[in-house]
Amino acid sequence: MIAPGSEAPSFALPAHDGTTQALGDFAGRRVVLWFYPKADTPG
């Protein structure tokens, strides 16, 4: 678990347009990470 306010580890994820977005692409800018833990699940 990452503590609130700490730096996130480097990662890359697929974007809606098929490209890959990496956290490093936003260096020097504020980023909000938003997670939907139960998205697309029956829970």
C-alpha positions as CSV (number, residue, x, y, z in Angstrom):
1,M,0.0,0.0,0.0
2,I,1.3,3.5,-0.9
3,A,0.8,6.1,1.9
4,P,-1.2,9.2,1.0
5,G,1.1,12.0,-0.2
6,S,4.0,9.7,-1.1
7,E,5.4,9.3,-4.7
8,A,3.8,6.7,-6.9
9,P,6.1,4.0,-8.4
10,S,6.8,4.2,-12.1
11,F,4.1,2.5,-14.3
12,A,2.6,2.5,-17.7
13,L,-0.9,1.6,-18.8
14,P,-2.9,1.4,-22.1
15,A,-4.9,4.5,-22.9
16,H,-8.3,4.5,-24.5
17,D,-6.8,5.2,-28.0
18,G,-4.4,2.2,-27.9
19,T,-1.3,4.2,-27.0
20,T,0.6,3.7,-23.7
21,Q,0.7,6.4,-21.1
22,A,3.5,6.3,-18.5
23,L,3.6,8.2,-15.3
24,G,6.9,9.7,-16.4
25,D,5.0,11.4,-19.3
26,F,3.6,13.8,-16.8
27,A,6.9,14.7,-15.0
28,G,6.7,18.1,-13.4
29,R,2.9,18.2,-13.5
30,R,0.3,17.3,-10.9
31,V,-1.5,14.0,-11.6
32,V,-4.6,12.6,-10.0
33,L,-4.8,8.8,-10.0
34,W,-8.3,7.6,-9.9
35,F,-9.1,3.9,-9.4
36,Y,-12.4,2.1,-9.7
37,P,-11.7,-1.2,-7.8
38,K,-15.0,-2.8,-8.7
39,A,-15.4,-1.4,-12.3
40,D,-16.6,-4.1,-14.7
41,T,-17.1,-6.6,-11.9
42,P,-20.3,-8.1,-10.5
43,G,-19.3,-6.8,-7.0
